[in-house]
Amino acid sequence: MIPVMPKKFCNQSILVKLVTGKTDRYNKQKFEPEVQIEHVIFQPQTVYSGSNNNREVVANAIAFLFAGVSTPFPNLDKRHVGSKLIFESKEYTIQKIIDNRNPFTNEVYTYELEVL
């Protein structure tokens, strides 16, 4: 059995506005209403891609959401890249969604949302 992250360690919250896949008449992405997700871990950090002098910043932070701990726990997939995440009044754009699976059940155990 995989251990569950204790809720007391997940003491942050985020607002998420998921993309709908539709655009307005100006070709701007439409979003679902914002949803507050409680009990997450938000880690500001710089994530690079590349090596030596050929590096670029691909994320400024990572938000960790845990099944059974983070509420509500969304159902995310690659269609949600480009969605907005707000933490401490700063808006970020989701660049990458990593879903970690429970090897015994194949259910999503955690999401790592890399944001820029």
N, C-alpha and C positions, 0 to 999 in steps of 0.2 A: 504494500500500500504506500502511496506517495503521501508524505506529510503535508498538511494544510498550513498555509501561512497564517500565523496568529493575527486576528483582526486588530489587536492593539498595536501592531507594528505598521498597520496601514492607516495612518492617521491624516491622510490628505484627501482632498476631493477635487474633481475636475468637472468642467462643463464640456459636453460634446455636442457638436452639430454635424450630423451625418449627411453626406451628399445624397441626393435623391436620384441622381442619374439624369435629371432633366435640367434644361437651361431656360432662362428667361428670354425675352425678345431681344436683349442685347448680348445674348450668348454667354451670360454669366451663370455659373453653377447655382442651382437651387439647393437649399438645405432643409432638412427636417428641423422641427423646433428643438431648442437646446434641452439637453437632459443632464441633470447633475448626477454624477457617479461618485458615491461615497466609498471610503475604505480602499484607496489606491496608494501606490507609492510613485511619486514623481521625482525623478532624478535629473536635475540639470547637469549636462555634461556635453562636451563636444565630441562627436563621432565623425571620424574621417574615413574616406575611401581613397585608395591609391597608396603610393609609396614615395619616399624621398621628396623631391621637389614637385611631384605630380600628384599632390593630395588635394582633396576638396572636402569641405564640410558637408556631411549628408544628414546630420541631425544635431540639434542643440539640447535635446533632452530625450528621456525615455520614460514613458508612463507604463507602469506595471499594473495589470488588472488580474484579479485572482477569482476563479470560479468558487462560489460558495462563500466568498468574503466580500468582494466588491459588489455594491448594489446600486442600481440594477446591473447585472452582468450582461452586456450586449452580445449579440451574435454578429461578429465582424468577419469580413472577408476582403479580398483584393478590390472589390468594387468600392470600398469605403476609403481607399487611399485618396487624399485630397480633402477629406473631411477636416473640420476645424476642432481644435481642442483649446480650452481656455483654462489657464492656471494662474492664480494670483493676478488677475486682470490682464494677463498677457495672452494674446492669441497666437496659436501655433497651427501649422498645417501638418496633417499626418502624412508622412513620406513612405512609411513601411509598417506593415502589420505582421508580426510574427506570432503565430499561434502554436503554443507548446501543448502537446497532447499527452494525456495519461496513457502510458504504454499498456496498461491492463484493460482499459475500456475504450481507448481511442477518442475520448471526449476531450474537449478543450480544457486544459488545466489553468493556463495563463495566457494572456495577451501581452506582448511587448509592443508598444506603439512608439515608433521613432518619429519625432516631430522636429520641424524646422521653423 
